[in-house]
Structure formats: structure tokens, C-alpha cells
Amino acid sequence: MQKKDQTAQELFSVITESSTIQEIKETLKLCMDSLKNNTLNTLLSQDAGYQAALLEYRQACQHYQGSDFTKSQRDIIDTLLARKDESEFEHVANAYMAGLLDGYRILRNFGLTLE
């Protein structure tokens, strides 16, 4: 319960400050990311397709680590991978929010919300 109280307090403090919409969106993304982790990790651990892709990714990483790249080449690859990770985080956070919004809209369309 304490984690929920902390999250609610963080959201309240952001909303009551003179923040920009972007700052509120970024804070909401972080909160949503925290909420989705348990559910998503459970689903991914049971997804055979994801597990196979993850194994292939790990094998590719091992191959990359064992390869003879120059420092310049390794820097380029590391930067590329870091930017990809950042864009994927943003994509997943937005997809999760879209799912929540769509779920709410579906419930509202069927009259299942308390409005």
C-alpha cells in the first residue's frame, strides 16, 4: 500500500506544480512503466516466441562481445544499440498507455464505468 501512496503523492505533486504537459507525460510514463513491469514480465516469461527471440539476442550479444571491432566501430554500435533501447522504452510506455486508454474506452462504450 505504501508504494501506491507514494505513486499517488508523486502524481499529485506533479499535477499541482506549474509543470508542462510534457513533464506530466514523462512522469506518467515512469509510473506506468513501474506498474506494467510485473504483468509484462509474467506474460513474457510464458511467451515461447519471445523467449526464442531473447535467446537469439543474447547469442548475438555474445558474438558481438567476442568480435574484434575497433574502438570507433564498437562506439558506433554501442550508440546505435543505446538509441534503439531508448526508442523502444518510449514505444512500450506509449503502447501501454494506449492500451489503458483503449481499455477504458471499451468499458465506457459498454457502460461499465462509474461515471
DRENLO-841110 format. One record per residue: residue in one letter; residue number from 1; y, z, x of N, C-alpha, C in turn. Coordinates in steps of 0.2 Angstrom, whole numbers, plus 5000, padded with zeros to 4 digits. Atoms other than C-alpha are relative to their C-alpha. Layout:
# residues N
SITE; residuo; num; n_c2; n_c3; n_c1; ca_c2; ca_c3; ca_c1; c_c2; c_c3; c_c1
SITE; A; NUM; Y; Z; X; Y; Z; X; Y; Z; X
...
***
This chain:
# residues 115
SITE; residuo; num; n_c2; n_c3; n_c1; ca_c2; ca_c3; ca_c1; c_c2; c_c3; c_c1
SITE; M; 1; 4994; 5000; 5004; 5000; 5000; 5000; 5006; 5000; 5004
SITE; Q; 2; 4994; 4999; 4996; 5012; 5004; 5014; 5002; 4993; 5003
SITE; K; 3; 4998; 5007; 4997; 5011; 4985; 5021; 5003; 4997; 4994
SITE; K; 4; 4996; 5004; 5006; 5016; 4979; 5003; 5007; 5003; 4999
SITE; D; 5; 4994; 4997; 5000; 5030; 4991; 5003; 5005; 4998; 5005
SITE; Q; 6; 4996; 5002; 4994; 5036; 4986; 5020; 5002; 4992; 4999
SITE; T; 7; 4998; 5007; 5001; 5035; 4967; 5015; 5005; 5000; 4994
SITE; A; 8; 4995; 5000; 5005; 5044; 4971; 4999; 5007; 5002; 5002
SITE; Q; 9; 4993; 4998; 4997; 5058; 4980; 5008; 5003; 4995; 5005
SITE; E; 10; 4998; 5005; 4996; 5059; 4966; 5021; 5003; 4995; 4996
SITE; L; 11; 4998; 5006; 5004; 5061; 4953; 5007; 5007; 5003; 4997
SITE; F; 12; 4994; 4998; 5003; 5074; 4964; 4998; 5006; 5000; 5005
SITE; S; 13; 4995; 5000; 4995; 5084; 4967; 5014; 5003; 4993; 5002
SITE; V; 14; 4997; 5007; 4999; 5085; 4948; 5017; 5004; 4998; 4995
SITE; I; 15; 4996; 5003; 5005; 5090; 4944; 5000; 5007; 5003; 4999
SITE; T; 16; 4993; 4997; 5001; 5104; 4957; 4999; 5005; 4999; 5006
SITE; E; 17; 4996; 5001; 4994; 5111; 4952; 5016; 5004; 4993; 4998
SITE; S; 18; 4997; 5007; 5001; 5123; 4937; 5017; 4996; 4995; 5005
SITE; S; 19; 5004; 5004; 4996; 5109; 4926; 5023; 5000; 4993; 4997
SITE; T; 20; 5000; 5007; 5002; 5107; 4907; 5022; 4993; 4999; 4996
SITE; I; 21; 5006; 5002; 5004; 5094; 4899; 5011; 4994; 4999; 5005
SITE; Q; 22; 5005; 5002; 4995; 5085; 4893; 5027; 4997; 5007; 5003
SITE; E; 23; 5003; 4994; 4997; 5084; 4911; 5034; 4995; 5004; 4995
SITE; I; 24; 5004; 4997; 5005; 5077; 4917; 5017; 4993; 4996; 5000
SITE; K; 25; 5006; 5005; 5000; 5064; 4902; 5018; 4996; 5002; 5006
SITE; E; 26; 5004; 4998; 4994; 5059; 4907; 5035; 4997; 5006; 5000
SITE; T; 27; 5003; 4993; 5001; 5056; 4925; 5031; 4995; 5000; 4995
SITE; L; 28; 5006; 5001; 5005; 5046; 4920; 5016; 4994; 4997; 5003
SITE; K; 29; 5005; 5004; 4997; 5036; 4908; 5026; 4996; 5005; 5004
SITE; L; 30; 5003; 4995; 4996; 5032; 4923; 5038; 4996; 5004; 4996
SITE; C; 31; 5004; 4996; 5005; 5027; 4934; 5023; 4994; 4996; 4997
SITE; M; 32; 5006; 5004; 5003; 5016; 4920; 5015; 4995; 4999; 5005
SITE; D; 33; 5005; 5001; 4995; 5008; 4917; 5032; 4996; 5006; 5001
SITE; S; 34; 5004; 4994; 4999; 5003; 4935; 5033; 4996; 5001; 4994
SITE; L; 35; 5004; 5000; 5006; 4997; 4935; 5015; 4994; 4996; 5000
SITE; K; 36; 5005; 5005; 5000; 4986; 4920; 5017; 4995; 5000; 5005
SITE; N; 37; 5004; 5000; 4995; 4978; 4924; 5033; 4993; 5002; 4998
SITE; N; 38; 5007; 4998; 5001; 4963; 4934; 5026; 4997; 4995; 4995
SITE; T; 39; 5003; 5005; 5004; 4960; 4922; 5012; 4998; 4994; 5003
SITE; L; 40; 5001; 5006; 4996; 4961; 4907; 5023; 4995; 5001; 5005
SITE; N; 41; 5006; 4999; 4995; 4950; 4914; 5037; 4994; 5001; 4997
SITE; T; 42; 5006; 5000; 5004; 4937; 4918; 5024; 4997; 4993; 4998
SITE; L; 43; 5002; 5006; 5002; 4937; 4901; 5017; 4998; 4995; 5006
SITE; L; 44; 5002; 5004; 4994; 4937; 4893; 5035; 4994; 5002; 5003
SITE; S; 45; 5006; 4998; 4997; 4923; 4903; 5041; 4994; 4998; 4996
SITE; Q; 46; 5006; 5002; 5004; 4912; 4897; 5027; 5000; 4992; 4999
SITE; D; 47; 4999; 5008; 5000; 4918; 4878; 5029; 4996; 4997; 5006
SITE; A; 48; 5004; 5003; 4994; 4905; 4869; 5039; 5004; 4994; 5003
SITE; G; 49; 4996; 5005; 4997; 4916; 4854; 5041; 5006; 5002; 5005
SITE; Y; 50; 4995; 4996; 4996; 4930; 4865; 5048; 4997; 5002; 5006
SITE; Q; 51; 5003; 4997; 4995; 4918; 4874; 5059; 4998; 4995; 5005
SITE; A; 52; 5002; 5006; 4996; 4911; 4857; 5066; 5006; 4998; 5004
SITE; A; 53; 4994; 5003; 4997; 4929; 4851; 5070; 5003; 5005; 5005
SITE; L; 54; 4997; 4995; 4995; 4934; 4868; 5078; 4995; 5000; 5006
SITE; L; 55; 5005; 5000; 4995; 4918; 4867; 5089; 5002; 4994; 5005
SITE; E; 56; 4998; 5006; 4996; 4923; 4849; 5095; 5007; 5001; 5003
SITE; Y; 57; 4994; 4999; 4997; 4941; 4855; 5098; 4999; 5005; 5006
SITE; R; 58; 5001; 4996; 4994; 4935; 4869; 5109; 4997; 4997; 5006
SITE; Q; 59; 5003; 5004; 4995; 4924; 4857; 5118; 5005; 4996; 5004
SITE; A; 60; 4995; 5004; 4997; 4939; 4846; 5121; 5005; 5004; 5004
SITE; C; 61; 4996; 4996; 4996; 4949; 4860; 5127; 4997; 5002; 5007
SITE; Q; 62; 5003; 4998; 4994; 4936; 4865; 5140; 5000; 4994; 5004
SITE; H; 63; 4999; 5006; 4996; 4936; 4847; 5146; 5006; 4999; 5003
SITE; Y; 64; 4993; 5000; 4998; 4955; 4847; 5147; 5001; 5005; 5006
SITE; Q; 65; 4999; 4995; 4995; 4954; 4863; 5157; 4997; 4998; 5007
SITE; G; 66; 5004; 5002; 4994; 4941; 4856; 5169; 5002; 4993; 5003
SITE; S; 67; 4998; 5006; 4997; 4950; 4840; 5172; 5006; 5000; 5005
SITE; D; 68; 4995; 5000; 4994; 4961; 4835; 5187; 5006; 4996; 4998
SITE; F; 69; 4994; 5003; 5001; 4978; 4832; 5180; 5005; 5003; 5005
SITE; T; 70; 4995; 4998; 4996; 4994; 4833; 5190; 5004; 5005; 4996
SITE; K; 71; 4996; 4995; 5004; 5006; 4847; 5185; 5004; 4997; 4995
SITE; S; 72; 4995; 5004; 5005; 5018; 4834; 5177; 4996; 4998; 4994
SITE; Q; 73; 5005; 5002; 5005; 5003; 4827; 5167; 4998; 5006; 4995
SITE; R; 74; 5003; 4995; 5004; 4997; 4844; 5162; 5006; 5003; 4996
SITE; D; 75; 4994; 4998; 5003; 5015; 4849; 5157; 5002; 4996; 4994
SITE; I; 76; 4999; 5005; 5005; 5017; 4834; 5146; 4995; 5002; 4994
SITE; I; 77; 5005; 4998; 5005; 5000; 4838; 5137; 5001; 5006; 4997
SITE; D; 78; 4999; 4994; 5003; 5004; 4856; 5135; 5006; 5000; 4995
SITE; T; 79; 4994; 5001; 5005; 5021; 4852; 5127; 4998; 4997; 4994
SITE; L; 80; 5002; 5003; 5006; 5013; 4840; 5116; 4996; 5004; 4995
SITE; L; 81; 5004; 4996; 5004; 5000; 4852; 5110; 5004; 5006; 4997
SITE; A; 82; 4996; 4995; 5003; 5013; 4866; 5108; 5004; 4997; 4994
SITE; R; 83; 4996; 5002; 5005; 5024; 4855; 5097; 4995; 4998; 4994
SITE; K; 84; 5005; 5001; 5005; 5008; 4850; 5087; 4999; 5006; 4996
SITE; D; 85; 5001; 4994; 5003; 5004; 4868; 5084; 5006; 5003; 4996
SITE; E; 86; 4994; 4998; 5004; 5022; 4872; 5078; 5001; 4996; 4994
SITE; S; 87; 5000; 5004; 5006; 5022; 4857; 5066; 4995; 5002; 4995
SITE; E; 88; 5006; 4998; 5005; 5005; 4862; 5059; 5001; 5007; 4997
SITE; F; 89; 4998; 4994; 5004; 5011; 4880; 5056; 5005; 4999; 4995
SITE; E; 90; 4995; 5001; 5005; 5026; 4874; 5047; 4997; 4996; 4994
SITE; H; 91; 5003; 5003; 5005; 5015; 4862; 5037; 4996; 5004; 4996
SITE; V; 92; 5005; 4996; 5004; 5002; 4875; 5032; 5004; 5005; 4996
SITE; A; 93; 4996; 4995; 5004; 5016; 4888; 5027; 5003; 4996; 4994
SITE; N; 94; 4997; 5003; 5006; 5024; 4875; 5016; 4994; 4998; 4995
SITE; A; 95; 5006; 5002; 5004; 5007; 4869; 5009; 4998; 5007; 4996
SITE; Y; 96; 5002; 4994; 5003; 5003; 4887; 5005; 5005; 5002; 4994
SITE; M; 97; 4995; 4999; 5005; 5020; 4890; 4996; 4999; 4995; 4994
SITE; A; 98; 5001; 5005; 5005; 5017; 4874; 4987; 4994; 5001; 4995
SITE; G; 99; 5006; 4998; 5004; 5000; 4880; 4981; 5002; 5006; 4995
SITE; L; 100; 4997; 4994; 5004; 5008; 4896; 4975; 5004; 4998; 4994
SITE; L; 101; 4996; 5002; 5005; 5021; 4887; 4966; 4997; 4996; 4994
SITE; D; 102; 5004; 5005; 5005; 5009; 4874; 4958; 4996; 5005; 4996
SITE; G; 103; 5004; 4995; 5004; 4998; 4889; 4953; 5004; 5003; 4994
SITE; Y; 104; 4996; 4997; 5005; 5012; 4897; 4944; 5002; 4995; 4995
SITE; R; 105; 4998; 5005; 5006; 5017; 4881; 4935; 4994; 4999; 4996
SITE; I; 106; 5006; 5002; 5004; 4999; 4878; 4929; 5000; 5006; 4995
SITE; L; 107; 5000; 4994; 5005; 4999; 4896; 4922; 5005; 5000; 4995
SITE; R; 108; 4994; 5000; 5005; 5016; 4894; 4914; 4999; 4995; 4995
SITE; N; 109; 5001; 5006; 5005; 5011; 4877; 4906; 4995; 5002; 4995
SITE; F; 110; 5005; 4998; 5005; 4996; 4886; 4898; 5002; 5006; 4997
SITE; G; 111; 4997; 4995; 5003; 5007; 4900; 4893; 4996; 5007; 5002
SITE; L; 112; 5003; 4994; 4997; 4998; 4913; 4904; 5004; 5004; 5005
SITE; T; 113; 4996; 4995; 4996; 5013; 4921; 4912; 5004; 5004; 4995
SITE; L; 114; 4996; 4995; 5004; 5023; 4936; 4906; 5007; 4999; 5001
SITE; E; 115; 4992; 5002; 4999; 5040; 4928; 4904; 5003; 5001; 4993
***
